[in-house]
């Protein structure tokens, strides 16, 4: 009887390969998720920066800052453009990870200054416990939940 040489992988080889892949995945997946969470922060930063520019243009035209975001421009409302989109009554960042709000700065009136806030929502709120809130005011003070967020 002549034995033929069998080609293929043994069970041990397959098990070792699976173990190695599992170890790699155990490190790679959390790192990827962390990188995605941090990259979503750019959604808030860009939205706040562009909204601040829109506020300054609004001020130039009306000698007061806008107090609201909406689908149309009015006496106290900035129309959402590239920096936000409307979801019902909520103004959200372009990618939808943050809710955007406007308030008067430092207890004054909206005519003298504003503070813009981006608050995380959805998956970003669940995953990003370090930096769920970003702020930017009319004198370019940047704030966040932690110092290293901006």
Secondary structure, DSSP 8 states (H G I E B T S, - for coil): -------S--HHHHHHHHHHHHHHHHHHHHHHHHHHHHHHHHHHHHHHHHHHHHHHHHHHHHSS---EEESS-BTTEEE--TT-EEETTEEE-TTSSEEEEEEEGGGS-TTT-EEEEEEE-HHHHHH-SS--EEEEETT--EEESSTT--
